[in-house]
């Protein structure tokens, strides 16, 4: 197995790097590479970001949202999380998938961590999750990638993935922390940093680089960046792929109680109805019509509401307040 190097910490570039390696990189032998992201939430290819991610928290703390090309659930990355990717040709995708994951488990065990693959897509230690992984098939190629929680900020992980009705919120903060663990406390004393862990894992998975090390050329790096810019960094990919979501928000405002019955499909408002005991000068159906087709994001909603003159429909309410109600309830 060859070792490929990817020093980037840009989440959108790294999502593109995975797709490029799976679909475009010449592949004579299986290859593996390790990589990290600056603080980011990475959602599965089919997930609804509005239902799975605390987008307000992301905005307030400068955390990036990115969508990967594999399935599975939303995960939080920071620089204390080590990600791995293995790409190879496959005649039996299920057997090779299990085999690739066993490489990771065996490497952790060699380092003294009592790890085991368990369930659909987890690596556990003492019953607690230290890694989640996912896969993608393209023609005769198989890509497997996942996380290794070295010393991830678990309180932030809980915050960014906790939204009303989400699995994380249902489990509760204390429960989530009891189910997720960092590898740092299980590793031997000589592995005192994530960089040392990365070096150790690289050597174990690539068998001391016996098949060689690889670097992308400048041309290939430019192609990855172009893919990131055209696809993985776009609103259409990260938000616009979100499946249909129906929700109801309600809040007591200066005009009275306002209820919002809202449908969002592919990141765009497709249905909206206001209800409640509020007071205003104009029928709210007109305001609802103005918001149809608007991107379901703060800047776009606030711009339309400002132009419409929210106070005409809801006494004493401005665009910022109504935008927050539409997004956060």
Secondary structure, DSSP 4 states (H G I P E B T S, - for coil): -EEE------HHHHHHHHHHHHHTS--SS-EEEEE--SSEEEE-TT--HHHHS-HHHHHHHT-EEEE-SS-S--EEE-TTEEEEEEEEE-SSHHHHHHHHHHHHHHHHHHTT--EEEETTTEEEETTEEEEEEEEEEETTEEEEEEEEESS--HHHHHHHT--TT-HHHHH-HHHHHHHB--GGGTS-TT--SHHHHHHHHHHHHTTTTTT-EE---HHHHHHHHHHIIIIITSHHHHTTTPPPEEEEEEEEETTEEEEEEEEEETTEEEEEEEEES---SS-THHHHHHHTT-BSSHHHHHHHHHHHTGGGTSTT--HHHHHHHHHH-
